[in-house]
Amino acid sequence: MPQLKPLLFGRLSRVLFGMGTFAVIGFVGPGQLSLWGTVALGLLGVSFLVGGLMGNPGCEITALPNLFLSKENRVHCA
């Protein structure tokens, strides 16, 4: 099966969604969110940014492990 690169729209939307999560944290304020809410939004934002910038296909949750482990795990979100 040939390896397909992610589309530009998919990469761009991941980067925009990642920046959007940080905008939500900044707009609402970390003091208004619980600690776990801030951490969850921050982790999701970072993983979306890394996945979009690296062109990581598949689920955004695997973007950070793929970055640190130098592997390409492909898990598609359901």
TORVEX-304514 format. One record per atom (N, C-alpha, C): residue number from 1; residue in three letters; atom name; x, y, z. Coordinates in Angstrom, 2 decimals, always signed. Layout:
<palos>
<palo n="NUM" res="ALA" atom="CA" px="X" py="Y" pz="Z"/>
...
</palos>
This chain:
<palos>
<palo n="1" res="MET" atom="N" px="+0.84" py="-1.17" pz="+0.00"/>
<palo n="1" res="MET" atom="CA" px="+0.00" py="+0.00" pz="+0.00"/>
<palo n="1" res="MET" atom="C" px="+0.90" py="+1.25" pz="+0.00"/>
<palo n="2" res="PRO" atom="N" px="+0.69" py="+2.18" pz="-0.93"/>
<palo n="2" res="PRO" atom="CA" px="+1.55" py="+3.37" pz="-0.99"/>
<palo n="2" res="PRO" atom="C" px="+1.31" py="+4.31" pz="+0.19"/>
<palo n="3" res="GLN" atom="N" px="+2.38" py="+4.97" pz="+0.60"/>
<palo n="3" res="GLN" atom="CA" px="+2.30" py="+5.94" pz="+1.69"/>
<palo n="3" res="GLN" atom="C" px="+1.81" py="+7.27" pz="+1.12"/>
<palo n="4" res="LEU" atom="N" px="+0.73" py="+7.79" pz="+1.67"/>
<palo n="4" res="LEU" atom="CA" px="+0.18" py="+9.05" pz="+1.22"/>
<palo n="4" res="LEU" atom="C" px="+0.55" py="+10.16" pz="+2.19"/>
<palo n="5" res="LYS" atom="N" px="+0.95" py="+11.29" pz="+1.65"/>
<palo n="5" res="LYS" atom="CA" px="+1.26" py="+12.44" pz="+2.49"/>
<palo n="5" res="LYS" atom="C" px="-0.03" py="+13.14" pz="+2.87"/>
<palo n="6" res="PRO" atom="N" px="-0.06" py="+13.77" pz="+4.06"/>
<palo n="6" res="PRO" atom="CA" px="-1.28" py="+14.49" pz="+4.45"/>
<palo n="6" res="PRO" atom="C" px="-1.48" py="+15.71" pz="+3.56"/>
<palo n="7" res="LEU" atom="N" px="-2.72" py="+16.02" pz="+3.32"/>
<palo n="7" res="LEU" atom="CA" px="-3.05" py="+17.17" pz="+2.49"/>
<palo n="7" res="LEU" atom="C" px="-2.69" py="+18.46" pz="+3.20"/>
<palo n="8" res="LEU" atom="N" px="-2.44" py="+19.50" pz="+2.43"/>
<palo n="8" res="LEU" atom="CA" px="-2.10" py="+20.80" pz="+2.99"/>
<palo n="8" res="LEU" atom="C" px="-3.22" py="+21.32" pz="+3.88"/>
<palo n="9" res="PHE" atom="N" px="-4.47" py="+21.09" pz="+3.48"/>
<palo n="9" res="PHE" atom="CA" px="-5.60" py="+21.55" pz="+4.29"/>
<palo n="9" res="PHE" atom="C" px="-5.60" py="+20.87" pz="+5.65"/>
<palo n="10" res="GLY" atom="N" px="-5.29" py="+19.59" pz="+5.68"/>
<palo n="10" res="GLY" atom="CA" px="-5.24" py="+18.86" pz="+6.95"/>
<palo n="10" res="GLY" atom="C" px="-4.15" py="+19.39" pz="+7.86"/>
<palo n="11" res="ARG" atom="N" px="-2.99" py="+19.67" pz="+7.29"/>
<palo n="11" res="ARG" atom="CA" px="-1.88" py="+20.21" pz="+8.08"/>
<palo n="11" res="ARG" atom="C" px="-2.23" py="+21.60" pz="+8.59"/>
<palo n="12" res="LEU" atom="N" px="-2.78" py="+22.42" pz="+7.71"/>
<palo n="12" res="LEU" atom="CA" px="-3.12" py="+23.79" pz="+8.08"/>
<palo n="12" res="LEU" atom="C" px="-4.20" py="+23.81" pz="+9.15"/>
<palo n="13" res="SER" atom="N" px="-5.20" py="+22.96" pz="+9.01"/>
<palo n="13" res="SER" atom="CA" px="-6.27" py="+22.94" pz="+10.01"/>
<palo n="13" res="SER" atom="C" px="-5.75" py="+22.46" pz="+11.36"/>
<palo n="14" res="ARG" atom="N" px="-4.80" py="+21.54" pz="+11.38"/>
<palo n="14" res="ARG" atom="CA" px="-4.22" py="+21.10" pz="+12.65"/>
<palo n="14" res="ARG" atom="C" px="-3.46" py="+22.24" pz="+13.33"/>
<palo n="15" res="VAL" atom="N" px="-2.68" py="+22.98" pz="+12.55"/>
<palo n="15" res="VAL" atom="CA" px="-1.93" py="+24.10" pz="+13.13"/>
<palo n="15" res="VAL" atom="C" px="-2.89" py="+25.16" pz="+13.65"/>
<palo n="16" res="LEU" atom="N" px="-3.93" py="+25.47" pz="+12.89"/>
<palo n="16" res="LEU" atom="CA" px="-4.89" py="+26.48" pz="+13.33"/>
<palo n="16" res="LEU" atom="C" px="-5.65" py="+26.02" pz="+14.57"/>
<palo n="17" res="PHE" atom="N" px="-6.02" py="+24.76" pz="+14.63"/>
<palo n="17" res="PHE" atom="CA" px="-6.71" py="+24.25" pz="+15.81"/>
<palo n="17" res="PHE" atom="C" px="-5.78" py="+24.26" pz="+17.02"/>
<palo n="18" res="GLY" atom="N" px="-4.51" py="+23.95" pz="+16.82"/>
<palo n="18" res="GLY" atom="CA" px="-3.54" py="+24.00" pz="+17.91"/>
<palo n="18" res="GLY" atom="C" px="-3.38" py="+25.40" pz="+18.46"/>
<palo n="19" res="MET" atom="N" px="-3.29" py="+26.39" pz="+17.55"/>
<palo n="19" res="MET" atom="CA" px="-3.19" py="+27.77" pz="+18.01"/>
<palo n="19" res="MET" atom="C" px="-4.50" py="+28.21" pz="+18.67"/>
<palo n="20" res="GLY" atom="N" px="-5.62" py="+27.68" pz="+18.18"/>
<palo n="20" res="GLY" atom="CA" px="-6.91" py="+28.01" pz="+18.77"/>
<palo n="20" res="GLY" atom="C" px="-7.05" py="+27.54" pz="+20.20"/>
<palo n="21" res="THR" atom="N" px="-6.48" py="+26.38" pz="+20.51"/>
<palo n="21" res="THR" atom="CA" px="-6.56" py="+25.90" pz="+21.89"/>
<palo n="21" res="THR" atom="C" px="-5.77" py="+26.81" pz="+22.83"/>
<palo n="22" res="PHE" atom="N" px="-4.63" py="+27.31" pz="+22.36"/>
<palo n="22" res="PHE" atom="CA" px="-3.87" py="+28.25" pz="+23.18"/>
<palo n="22" res="PHE" atom="C" px="-4.61" py="+29.58" pz="+23.31"/>
<palo n="23" res="ALA" atom="N" px="-5.32" py="+29.98" pz="+22.25"/>
<palo n="23" res="ALA" atom="CA" px="-6.12" py="+31.21" pz="+22.33"/>
<palo n="23" res="ALA" atom="C" px="-7.24" py="+31.07" pz="+23.35"/>
<palo n="24" res="VAL" atom="N" px="-7.84" py="+29.89" pz="+23.42"/>
<palo n="24" res="VAL" atom="CA" px="-8.89" py="+29.65" pz="+24.42"/>
<palo n="24" res="VAL" atom="C" px="-8.31" py="+29.76" pz="+25.82"/>
<palo n="25" res="ILE" atom="N" px="-7.14" py="+29.16" pz="+26.03"/>
<palo n="25" res="ILE" atom="CA" px="-6.50" py="+29.26" pz="+27.35"/>
<palo n="25" res="ILE" atom="C" px="-6.20" py="+30.71" pz="+27.69"/>
<palo n="26" res="GLY" atom="N" px="-5.69" py="+31.47" pz="+26.71"/>
<palo n="26" res="GLY" atom="CA" px="-5.39" py="+32.88" pz="+26.95"/>
<palo n="26" res="GLY" atom="C" px="-6.63" py="+33.73" pz="+27.15"/>
<palo n="27" res="PHE" atom="N" px="-7.69" py="+33.44" pz="+26.41"/>
<palo n="27" res="PHE" atom="CA" px="-8.91" py="+34.22" pz="+26.51"/>
<palo n="27" res="PHE" atom="C" px="-9.64" py="+33.95" pz="+27.82"/>
<palo n="28" res="VAL" atom="N" px="-9.80" py="+32.69" pz="+28.15"/>
<palo n="28" res="VAL" atom="CA" px="-10.51" py="+32.34" pz="+29.39"/>
<palo n="28" res="VAL" atom="C" px="-9.62" py="+32.61" pz="+30.59"/>
<palo n="29" res="GLY" atom="N" px="-8.35" py="+32.36" pz="+30.44"/>
<palo n="29" res="GLY" atom="CA" px="-7.40" py="+32.56" pz="+31.53"/>
<palo n="29" res="GLY" atom="C" px="-7.17" py="+31.27" pz="+32.29"/>
<palo n="30" res="PRO" atom="N" px="-5.90" py="+30.95" pz="+32.52"/>
<palo n="30" res="PRO" atom="CA" px="-5.58" py="+29.71" pz="+33.24"/>
<palo n="30" res="PRO" atom="C" px="-6.20" py="+29.67" pz="+34.64"/>
<palo n="31" res="GLY" atom="N" px="-6.42" py="+30.81" pz="+35.25"/>
<palo n="31" res="GLY" atom="CA" px="-7.02" py="+30.84" pz="+36.58"/>
<palo n="31" res="GLY" atom="C" px="-8.48" py="+30.44" pz="+36.59"/>
<palo n="32" res="GLN" atom="N" px="-9.16" py="+30.62" pz="+35.45"/>
<palo n="32" res="GLN" atom="CA" px="-10.57" py="+30.26" pz="+35.35"/>
<palo n="32" res="GLN" atom="C" px="-10.78" py="+28.79" pz="+35.02"/>
<palo n="33" res="LEU" atom="N" px="-9.77" py="+28.17" pz="+34.43"/>
<palo n="33" res="LEU" atom="CA" px="-9.84" py="+26.74" pz="+34.11"/>
<palo n="33" res="LEU" atom="C" px="-9.23" py="+25.95" pz="+35.25"/>
<palo n="34" res="SER" atom="N" px="-9.66" py="+24.72" pz="+35.38"/>
<palo n="34" res="SER" atom="CA" px="-9.01" py="+23.86" pz="+36.37"/>
<palo n="34" res="SER" atom="C" px="-7.60" py="+23.52" pz="+35.88"/>
<palo n="35" res="LEU" atom="N" px="-6.78" py="+23.03" pz="+36.77"/>
<palo n="35" res="LEU" atom="CA" px="-5.42" py="+22.65" pz="+36.39"/>
<palo n="35" res="LEU" atom="C" px="-5.46" py="+21.59" pz="+35.30"/>
<palo n="36" res="TRP" atom="N" px="-6.32" py="+20.59" pz="+35.47"/>
<palo n="36" res="TRP" atom="CA" px="-6.40" py="+19.50" pz="+34.49"/>
<palo n="36" res="TRP" atom="C" px="-6.95" py="+20.00" pz="+33.16"/>
<palo n="37" res="GLY" atom="N" px="-7.85" py="+20.95" pz="+33.19"/>
<palo n="37" res="GLY" atom="CA" px="-8.38" py="+21.52" pz="+31.95"/>
<palo n="37" res="GLY" atom="C" px="-7.31" py="+22.28" pz="+31.18"/>
<palo n="38" res="THR" atom="N" px="-6.50" py="+23.04" pz="+31.91"/>
<palo n="38" res="THR" atom="CA" px="-5.41" py="+23.78" pz="+31.28"/>
<palo n="38" res="THR" atom="C" px="-4.38" py="+22.83" pz="+30.70"/>
<palo n="39" res="VAL" atom="N" px="-4.03" py="+21.80" pz="+31.46"/>
<palo n="39" res="VAL" atom="CA" px="-3.04" py="+20.82" pz="+30.99"/>
<palo n="39" res="VAL" atom="C" px="-3.58" py="+20.06" pz="+29.77"/>
<palo n="40" res="ALA" atom="N" px="-4.84" py="+19.67" pz="+29.82"/>
<palo n="40" res="ALA" atom="CA" px="-5.42" py="+18.92" pz="+28.69"/>
<palo n="40" res="ALA" atom="C" px="-5.48" py="+19.77" pz="+27.43"/>
<palo n="41" res="LEU" atom="N" px="-5.91" py="+21.02" pz="+27.55"/>
<palo n="41" res="LEU" atom="CA" px="-5.94" py="+21.90" pz="+26.38"/>
<palo n="41" res="LEU" atom="C" px="-4.54" py="+22.19" pz="+25.87"/>
<palo n="42" res="GLY" atom="N" px="-3.60" py="+22.38" pz="+26.78"/>
<palo n="42" res="GLY" atom="CA" px="-2.21" py="+22.64" pz="+26.37"/>
<palo n="42" res="GLY" atom="C" px="-1.60" py="+21.45" pz="+25.65"/>
<palo n="43" res="LEU" atom="N" px="-1.82" py="+20.25" pz="+26.17"/>
<palo n="43" res="LEU" atom="CA" px="-1.29" py="+19.05" pz="+25.53"/>
<palo n="43" res="LEU" atom="C" px="-1.93" py="+18.82" pz="+24.17"/>
<palo n="44" res="LEU" atom="N" px="-3.23" py="+19.03" pz="+24.09"/>
<palo n="44" res="LEU" atom="CA" px="-3.91" py="+18.88" pz="+22.81"/>
<palo n="44" res="LEU" atom="C" px="-3.41" py="+19.91" pz="+21.81"/>
<palo n="45" res="GLY" atom="N" px="-3.22" py="+21.15" pz="+22.27"/>
<palo n="45" res="GLY" atom="CA" px="-2.71" py="+22.19" pz="+21.37"/>
<palo n="45" res="GLY" atom="C" px="-1.32" py="+21.89" pz="+20.87"/>
<palo n="46" res="VAL" atom="N" px="-0.44" py="+21.44" pz="+21.76"/>
<palo n="46" res="VAL" atom="CA" px="+0.93" py="+21.10" pz="+21.35"/>
<palo n="46" res="VAL" atom="C" px="+0.92" py="+19.94" pz="+20.38"/>
<palo n="47" res="SER" atom="N" px="+0.11" py="+18.92" pz="+20.66"/>
<palo n="47" res="SER" atom="CA" px="+0.10" py="+17.76" pz="+19.76"/>
<palo n="47" res="SER" atom="C" px="-0.47" py="+18.12" pz="+18.39"/>
<palo n="48" res="PHE" atom="N" px="-1.47" py="+19.00" pz="+18.34"/>
<palo n="48" res="PHE" atom="CA" px="-1.98" py="+19.46" pz="+17.05"/>
<palo n="48" res="PHE" atom="C" px="-0.92" py="+20.26" pz="+16.30"/>
<palo n="49" res="LEU" atom="N" px="-0.21" py="+21.15" pz="+16.99"/>
<palo n="49" res="LEU" atom="CA" px="+0.84" py="+21.94" pz="+16.33"/>
<palo n="49" res="LEU" atom="C" px="+1.96" py="+21.05" pz="+15.81"/>
<palo n="50" res="VAL" atom="N" px="+2.44" py="+20.14" pz="+16.63"/>
<palo n="50" res="VAL" atom="CA" px="+3.53" py="+19.25" pz="+16.21"/>
<palo n="50" res="VAL" atom="C" px="+3.08" py="+18.37" pz="+15.06"/>
<palo n="51" res="GLY" atom="N" px="+1.88" py="+17.80" pz="+15.16"/>
<palo n="51" res="GLY" atom="CA" px="+1.37" py="+16.96" pz="+14.08"/>
<palo n="51" res="GLY" atom="C" px="+1.21" py="+17.71" pz="+12.78"/>
<palo n="52" res="GLY" atom="N" px="+0.74" py="+18.94" pz="+12.86"/>
<palo n="52" res="GLY" atom="CA" px="+0.57" py="+19.74" pz="+11.65"/>
<palo n="52" res="GLY" atom="C" px="+1.88" py="+20.20" pz="+11.05"/>
<palo n="53" res="LEU" atom="N" px="+2.81" py="+20.61" pz="+11.88"/>
<palo n="53" res="LEU" atom="CA" px="+4.09" py="+21.10" pz="+11.36"/>
<palo n="53" res="LEU" atom="C" px="+4.96" py="+19.97" pz="+10.81"/>
<palo n="54" res="MET" atom="N" px="+4.89" py="+18.79" pz="+11.45"/>
<palo n="54" res="MET" atom="CA" px="+5.68" py="+17.65" pz="+10.99"/>
<palo n="54" res="MET" atom="C" px="+5.00" py="+16.92" pz="+9.84"/>
<palo n="55" res="GLY" atom="N" px="+3.74" py="+17.19" pz="+9.59"/>
<palo n="55" res="GLY" atom="CA" px="+3.01" py="+16.46" pz="+8.56"/>
<palo n="55" res="GLY" atom="C" px="+2.75" py="+15.03" pz="+8.97"/>
<palo n="56" res="ASN" atom="N" px="+2.55" py="+14.84" pz="+10.27"/>
<palo n="56" res="ASN" atom="CA" px="+2.33" py="+13.50" pz="+10.81"/>
<palo n="56" res="ASN" atom="C" px="+0.93" py="+13.02" pz="+10.44"/>
<palo n="57" res="PRO" atom="N" px="+0.84" py="+11.94" pz="+9.66"/>
<palo n="57" res="PRO" atom="CA" px="-0.48" py="+11.43" pz="+9.31"/>
<palo n="57" res="PRO" atom="C" px="-1.09" py="+10.68" pz="+10.48"/>
<palo n="58" res="GLY" atom="N" px="-2.37" py="+10.62" pz="+10.51"/>
<palo n="58" res="GLY" atom="CA" px="-3.04" py="+9.86" pz="+11.57"/>
<palo n="58" res="GLY" atom="C" px="-3.47" py="+10.75" pz="+12.71"/>
<palo n="59" res="CYS" atom="N" px="-3.65" py="+10.14" pz="+13.85"/>
<palo n="59" res="CYS" atom="CA" px="-4.19" py="+10.83" pz="+15.02"/>
<palo n="59" res="CYS" atom="C" px="-3.16" py="+11.79" pz="+15.61"/>
<palo n="60" res="GLU" atom="N" px="-3.64" py="+12.91" pz="+16.10"/>
<palo n="60" res="GLU" atom="CA" px="-2.73" py="+13.91" pz="+16.68"/>
<palo n="60" res="GLU" atom="C" px="-2.11" py="+13.44" pz="+17.99"/>
<palo n="61" res="ILE" atom="N" px="-2.71" py="+12.47" pz="+18.65"/>
<palo n="61" res="ILE" atom="CA" px="-2.17" py="+11.99" pz="+19.92"/>
<palo n="61" res="ILE" atom="C" px="-0.83" py="+11.29" pz="+19.71"/>
<palo n="62" res="THR" atom="N" px="-0.59" py="+10.72" pz="+18.53"/>
<palo n="62" res="THR" atom="CA" px="+0.69" py="+10.04" pz="+18.27"/>
<palo n="62" res="THR" atom="C" px="+1.78" py="+11.00" pz="+17.80"/>
<palo n="63" res="ALA" atom="N" px="+1.48" py="+12.28" pz="+17.64"/>
<palo n="63" res="ALA" atom="CA" px="+2.47" py="+13.23" pz="+17.12"/>
<palo n="63" res="ALA" atom="C" px="+3.64" py="+13.41" pz="+18.08"/>
<palo n="64" res="LEU" atom="N" px="+3.37" py="+13.56" pz="+19.37"/>
<palo n="64" res="LEU" atom="CA" px="+4.46" py="+13.76" pz="+20.34"/>
<palo n="64" res="LEU" atom="C" px="+5.30" py="+12.50" pz="+20.53"/>
<palo n="65" res="PRO" atom="N" px="+4.72" py="+11.31" pz="+20.70"/>
<palo n="65" res="PRO" atom="CA" px="+5.58" py="+10.12" pz="+20.77"/>
<palo n="65" res="PRO" atom="C" px="+6.40" py="+9.90" pz="+19.51"/>
<palo n="66" res="ASN" atom="N" px="+5.83" py="+10.19" pz="+18.34"/>
<palo n="66" res="ASN" atom="CA" px="+6.59" py="+10.05" pz="+17.10"/>
<palo n="66" res="ASN" atom="C" px="+7.76" py="+11.02" pz="+17.06"/>
<palo n="67" res="LEU" atom="N" px="+7.59" py="+12.20" pz="+17.62"/>
<palo n="67" res="LEU" atom="CA" px="+8.67" py="+13.19" pz="+17.65"/>
<palo n="67" res="LEU" atom="C" px="+9.80" py="+12.73" pz="+18.55"/>
<palo n="68" res="PHE" atom="N" px="+9.47" py="+12.24" pz="+19.74"/>
<palo n="68" res="PHE" atom="CA" px="+10.50" py="+11.87" pz="+20.70"/>
<palo n="68" res="PHE" atom="C" px="+11.12" py="+10.51" pz="+20.41"/>
<palo n="69" res="LEU" atom="N" px="+10.38" py="+9.59" pz="+19.83"/>
<palo n="69" res="LEU" atom="CA" px="+10.89" py="+8.24" pz="+19.58"/>
<palo n="69" res="LEU" atom="C" px="+11.42" py="+8.06" pz="+18.17"/>
<palo n="70" res="SER" atom="N" px="+11.31" py="+9.08" pz="+17.33"/>
<palo n="70" res="SER" atom="CA" px="+11.77" py="+9.04" pz="+15.94"/>
<palo n="70" res="SER" atom="C" px="+11.20" py="+7.84" pz="+15.20"/>
<palo n="71" res="LYS" atom="N" px="+9.94" py="+7.53" pz="+15.46"/>
<palo n="71" res="LYS" atom="CA" px="+9.24" py="+6.46" pz="+14.75"/>
<palo n="71" res="LYS" atom="C" px="+7.99" py="+7.06" pz="+14.13"/>
<palo n="72" res="GLU" atom="N" px="+7.36" py="+6.27" pz="+13.31"/>
<palo n="72" res="GLU" atom="CA" px="+6.11" py="+6.74" pz="+12.72"/>
<palo n="72" res="GLU" atom="C" px="+5.02" py="+5.74" pz="+13.04"/>
<palo n="73" res="ASN" atom="N" px="+4.34" py="+5.95" pz="+14.15"/>
<palo n="73" res="ASN" atom="CA" px="+3.18" py="+5.14" pz="+14.49"/>
<palo n="73" res="ASN" atom="C" px="+1.97" py="+5.77" pz="+13.84"/>
<palo n="74" res="ARG" atom="N" px="+1.18" py="+4.95" pz="+13.20"/>
<palo n="74" res="ARG" atom="CA" px="-0.03" py="+5.45" pz="+12.55"/>
<palo n="74" res="ARG" atom="C" px="-1.24" py="+4.87" pz="+13.24"/>
<palo n="75" res="VAL" atom="N" px="-1.97" py="+5.72" pz="+13.91"/>
<palo n="75" res="VAL" atom="CA" px="-3.23" py="+5.34" pz="+14.52"/>
<palo n="75" res="VAL" atom="C" px="-4.23" py="+6.39" pz="+14.08"/>
<palo n="76" res="HIS" atom="N" px="-5.28" py="+5.95" pz="+13.44"/>
<palo n="76" res="HIS" atom="CA" px="-6.27" py="+6.90" pz="+12.95"/>
<palo n="76" res="HIS" atom="C" px="-7.39" py="+7.06" pz="+13.97"/>
<palo n="77" res="CYS" atom="N" px="-7.78" py="+8.28" pz="+14.20"/>
<palo n="77" res="CYS" atom="CA" px="-8.83" py="+8.57" pz="+15.17"/>
<palo n="77" res="CYS" atom="C" px="-10.17" py="+8.07" pz="+14.65"/>
<palo n="78" res="ALA" atom="N" px="-10.98" py="+7.66" pz="+15.58"/>
<palo n="78" res="ALA" atom="CA" px="-12.31" py="+7.17" pz="+15.19"/>
<palo n="78" res="ALA" atom="C" px="-13.35" py="+8.22" pz="+15.48"/>
</palos>
